[in-house]
Amino acid sequence: METLDDFIVQEALKEGIIKELEVQEEGVNRNLASLRAEDLPTDIGTLRKIVTSEDAFAKWIDKAEASYIGKLGFIPKEERKRIKKTFLDLKERTASARNTVGNFLQAEKYPIIQDSDGTLHYDRAEVDRILTERFTKRFTEEDKEYFQVIQEAKEALQRLFDWEKVHLYVPLQYSSQNVGKFLIEEFSKDWFCNAIGIRIGKMNPKAIRMLEEQNNED
């Protein structure tokens, strides 16, 4: 007879979150690549300073423009206008990508790492640690006892059904929702682990009476 472990890690739930994070990272790195193509600095330290807000980038780009012009000496008026428009166009052209990367860095659901190729991603070890803890379901001694009782009931019902078949008795099954049919055909350790505390478990006496009254009315 199976026994209930002290806990389970709900791996499917973990994997669902990890896939969402991977999709997010892919989008961030596509936008990061577009910023790199514009020759903007994309090291994580500078990114945190210039893309986490529109105001921060405006100050940085204005400073860069002033520094560039300051090194040129005399500049004709038309050339000054062209330079100003070039910087303004860069600011507008990169707004969406900067917003995506900035939001990623600012939210920081988990620690963020930058690889040697410049791509950004969440620290996988830390993500796994946090999600493992989040999706670890622990069972009490009472849960373990309840699991054993249900298994014993399942075995007893199986013996009943087998006896009925051998002796040609009408099977003791009332409907597709019959508890006996459920225990024989659907009940499993996985079902129990995921249902305990949500679909099954302790109820207060008042709730039990209300449920019994509802069943009697039906």
C-alpha positions in Angstrom: 0.0 0.0 0.0 1.3 3.4 -0.9 2.3 5.9 1.8 2.1 9.7 1.6 5.4 11.5 1.5 6.1 14.5 3.8 5.8 16.8 0.8 5.6 17.1 -3.0 6.9 19.7 -5.3 4.3 20.7 -7.9 6.6 20.6 -10.9 4.0 21.4 -13.5 3.2 24.7 -11.8 6.9 25.5 -11.5 7.5 24.8 -15.2 4.5 27.0 -16.1 6.1 30.0 -14.4 9.6 29.2 -15.8 8.2 29.1 -19.4 6.5 32.5 -18.8 9.9 33.9 -17.6 11.7 32.5 -20.6 9.2 34.2 -23.0 9.7 37.5 -21.1 13.5 37.1 -21.3 13.3 36.5 -25.1 11.3 39.7 -25.6 13.7 41.7 -23.4 16.7 40.5 -25.3 15.2 41.2 -28.7 14.7 44.8 -27.5 18.1 44.9 -26.0 19.6 43.9 -29.3 17.8 46.8 -31.0 19.3 49.2 -28.5 22.8 47.7 -29.1 22.3 48.1 -32.8 21.8 51.9 -32.1 25.2 51.9 -30.4 23.6 52.7 -27.0 25.4 51.3 -24.0 23.8 48.0 -22.9 25.9 46.9 -19.9 23.5 46.3 -17.0 24.9 49.0 -14.8 24.4 51.7 -17.4 21.0 50.3 -18.4 19.8 50.6 -14.8 20.8 54.3 -14.9 19.4 55.4 -18.2 16.4 53.2 -19.2 14.4 52.7 -16.0 12.6 56.0 -16.7 12.0 58.4 -19.6 13.4 61.3 -17.6 16.6 59.4 -16.9 17.2 58.7 -20.5 16.3 62.3 -21.6 19.0 63.7 -19.2 21.5 61.2 -20.4 20.9 61.8 -24.1 20.9 65.6 -23.6 24.2 65.3 -21.8 25.6 63.1 -24.6 24.4 65.6 -27.3 26.0 68.5 -25.4 29.3 66.6 -25.0 29.4 65.8 -28.7 28.7 69.4 -29.8 31.2 70.7 -27.3 34.0 68.7 -29.0 33.3 70.1 -32.5 34.1 73.7 -32.0 32.3 76.0 -34.4 29.2 74.5 -35.9 27.0 76.1 -38.6 23.4 76.6 -37.5 22.0 74.1 -40.0 24.4 71.4 -38.8 23.5 72.1 -35.2 19.8 71.6 -36.2 20.7 68.3 -37.9 22.6 67.0 -34.9 19.8 67.9 -32.6 17.2 66.1 -34.8 19.5 63.1 -35.0 19.6 62.8 -31.2 15.8 63.4 -31.0 15.1 60.8 -33.6 17.2 58.3 -31.7 15.3 59.0 -28.5 11.9 58.5 -30.2 13.0 55.4 -32.2 14.3 53.6 -29.1 11.4 54.5 -26.8 9.5 51.2 -27.0 12.7 49.0 -26.6 13.9 51.2 -23.7 10.5 50.9 -22.0 10.6 47.0 -22.3 14.1 46.7 -21.0 13.5 49.3 -18.3 10.4 47.6 -17.0 12.3 44.3 -16.8 15.1 45.8 -14.8 12.8 47.8 -12.6 10.3 45.0 -11.7 13.1 42.4 -11.0 10.9 39.6 -9.8 14.1 37.6 -9.4 17.8 38.5 -9.4 18.9 39.4 -13.0 22.2 38.3 -14.6 24.0 39.6 -17.7 25.9 36.9 -19.7 29.2 37.5 -21.5 27.2 37.9 -24.8 25.3 40.8 -23.2 22.0 39.1 -22.9 19.9 39.5 -19.7 18.1 36.7 -17.8 16.9 35.8 -14.4 19.3 33.8 -12.1 18.2 30.3 -12.8 19.4 28.8 -9.6 17.6 31.5 -7.6 14.4 31.1 -9.7 14.4 27.4 -9.0 15.0 27.9 -5.3 12.2 30.4 -4.9 9.7 28.5 -7.1 10.5 25.1 -5.4 9.6 26.7 -2.0 6.5 28.4 -3.5 5.2 25.2 -5.0 6.1 22.7 -2.2 3.0 21.2 -0.7 3.6 19.7 2.8 1.4 17.1 4.4 0.4 16.6 8.0 0.4 13.3 9.9 -3.4 13.6 9.7 -3.2 13.9 5.9 -1.1 10.8 5.8 -3.6 8.9 7.9 -6.5 10.1 5.7 -4.7 8.8 2.6 -4.3 5.4 4.2 -8.0 5.2 5.2 -9.1 6.1 1.6 -6.8 3.4 0.2 -8.2 0.9 2.5 -11.7 1.9 1.4 -10.7 1.6 -2.2 -9.4 -2.0 -1.6 -12.5 -3.0 0.3 -14.7 -1.7 -2.5 -12.6 -3.5 -5.1 -13.2 -6.7 -3.2 -16.9 -6.0 -3.1 -17.1 -5.4 -6.9 -15.0 -8.5 -7.6 -17.3 -10.6 -5.4 -20.4 -9.2 -7.1 -19.0 -10.2 -10.5 -18.1 -13.7 -9.5 -21.5 -14.3 -7.8 -23.5 -12.5 -10.5 -24.9 -9.9 -8.2 -26.1 -6.6 -9.5 -23.2 -4.2 -9.0 -23.5 -1.7 -6.2 -23.1 1.4 -8.4 -25.5 4.2 -8.2 -24.2 6.8 -10.7 -21.1 8.0 -12.4 -20.5 10.3 -9.4 -20.7 7.3 -7.0 -17.8 7.4 -4.5 -17.1 3.7 -5.2 -16.7 4.3 -8.9 -14.5 7.3 -8.3 -12.2 5.4 -5.9 -11.8 2.5 -8.3 -11.4 4.4 -11.5 -10.1 7.9 -10.7 -8.5 8.0 -7.2 -4.7 8.2 -7.2 -1.9 9.5 -5.0 -1.4 12.5 -7.3 -5.1 13.4 -7.1 -5.0 13.2 -3.3 -1.8 15.3 -3.0 -3.3 18.1 -5.1 -6.9 17.9 -3.7 -6.1 17.8 0.0 -6.7 21.2 1.5 -8.6 22.4 -1.5 -11.3 20.0 -2.7 -11.1 17.6 0.3 -10.1 17.8 3.9 -11.5 19.0 7.2 -14.9 20.7 7.4 -16.5 22.4 10.3 -19.7 20.7 11.6 -21.9 23.5 10.4 -20.6 23.1 6.8 -21.1 19.4 7.0 -24.7 19.8 8.1 -25.4 22.3 5.3 -23.9 19.8 2.8 -26.0 16.9 4.1 -29.2 19.1 3.9 -28.4 20.0 0.3 -27.9 16.4 -0.6 -31.1 15.4 1.1 -33.0 18.1 -0.9 -31.5 16.7 -4.2 
